[in-house]
Amino acid sequence: RGLNSELARNLCVQTAVGAAKLAQSSDVGIDELRRRVTSPGGTTEAALNQFEADNFKEIVDNALGKAADKSVELAEILGQTLNKN
């Protein structure tokens, strides 16, 4: 809303990089890491509550299902192409 696109992109990328590094080096699960950074009444909690209200999990599950279906379809096509050669 108030950030220019370059700054927003940099913040997003650095947040993702930092989260990935933390997850990679941590001895606890992702769910526990998320719990640790979610302050009661804070911004992360507000975002997570909105995701839940908007059925984000279902949206992601549906998208991943479609991607998986498409990967099977493409693998079948590729297999047919390779078998012809």
Sequence and secondary structure as in RCSB ss.txt:
>XXXX:A:sequence
RGLNSELARNLCVQTAVGAAKLAQSSDVGIDELRRRVTSPGGTTEAALNQFEADNFKEIVDNALGKAADKSVELA
EILGQTLNKN
>XXXX:A:secstr
  S HHHHHHHHHHHHHHHHHHHHH SS HHHHHHHH  TTSHHHHHHHHHHHTTHHHHHHHHHHHHHHHHHHHH
HHHHHHHHH 
